[in-house]
Amino acid sequence: MTAPGTWAPPARTPRPATPRPRRATDPRLAARYAVRSRVEGTVNEFAHGHGMRRCRYRGQPKAHLQHVFTAIAVNIERLSGLPPSGETIPAQPPTAFQDFLDQHEIPRLKSWRAVSS
């Protein structure tokens, strides 16, 4: 019971347990989700990294030009980070945790999700 003039949040009821999504177990759905996650990353980069959440111009033709020019700029930005053709991309140095695993001859998994069940 609360004192007069004070507010108390409503009591929370626990949510019923929901089953895990199928994509975690079905390899076909996992492959489709991998493609989707890559596309979602690109869309997120446009929306948050390049100001595409709001359009600068009014009218579809001008908005379309803004989107095309932004896409060209993003592609140039991505290509400028690549090494010249024929060269390989240098590997990143291992982290301290990876060094620890290597020193103790513990195999490194590609993903931490492989451990969970």
N, C-alpha and C positions, 0 to 999 in steps of 0.2 A: 504494500500500500504506500502510495506517495503522499507527501504533504500537499495541501491545497496550493495551487499556483505553480507546481513543479510538473515537469513532463518526464515520463518514463517511456523508453522504446517498447514496442510490443514484444511479447515473448516469441522467440524464434523456434520454429518447429524443424526437426531434422528432415532433410530431403530423402526420399526413398533412393535406394541404391539403383543405379542404372547400369546396364551391361556395357562392357567395353565396345567401342566401335569395331565393325568387322574388318576395317583396313589393317588392324594390328595383326590379324591372323591370315587373311586372304592375300596371297602374293599378287594376284591380279589387281586388287584394289590398292595394294601398297605401291605398285608400279605407277598406277594412275595418280596416286597422291603425291608421289615424288615429282612428277611433271607439274602438277598443280602448285606444289610448294615453291618450285622455281619461278613459275609465272607470278605467283603472289609476291615473291620477293622483288621482282622487277616492278610490279605495280606499286608496291610500298616505296621503292626507291623514287619513283616518279612523284608520288603524292607527297612524301615527306622531304625528300632531298632536293627536289627541283621546283617546289611550289606549285604543283599541278592540282592541289586541292581546290584552288579557286582559279578561275580563268581571268586573265588580265583584260581581255577584249570582249565586246558584245557582238553577237552574231555568229552563226555557225561557220562561215568561211574563215573569219579571223581566228576563231577558237581552234579550228582545224589546223591552220597555219602555225599557231602557237604549239600545238601538240607535235606536229611534224618537226618543227625546228628544235624543240626540246629533245625529241627522240634522236635527231641527228647529233645534237650536242652530247647526249649521253653515250652514243656509239663512239664518237670521237674520243670522249673521255676514257671509255673502256679500252679502246684500241691503243691509246697512248701509254697505257700501263703494261702492255704486252711487250715481250722482247722481240727483236727482229726475227723474221722467219728463219727457221733452221736452228735457232738456239733453244735450249731447254730452259724452262723456268727454274730458277734456283730454289732448292728446298728450304723450308723454314728451319731454323735451328730448333732442336728438341727443347721442350720445356723442362723445368726442374723435376716435375713429376715423371716425365718420360725418362729422364736420366736415372731417376731412382729405380724405375722398373727395369731398365737395362742393367744397372749395376747389380740388382738382386736376381737377375735372370727370370723375371716375371714376364710372361708374354703380354704384349700390348694388343688389346682388342680394337677393332676399327670403330666401335661405338660402345658407349657405356650402356646402351639399351640392350645389348646382347647379354648382359649379366642379369638383368631383371627378368622376371617371368610373369 
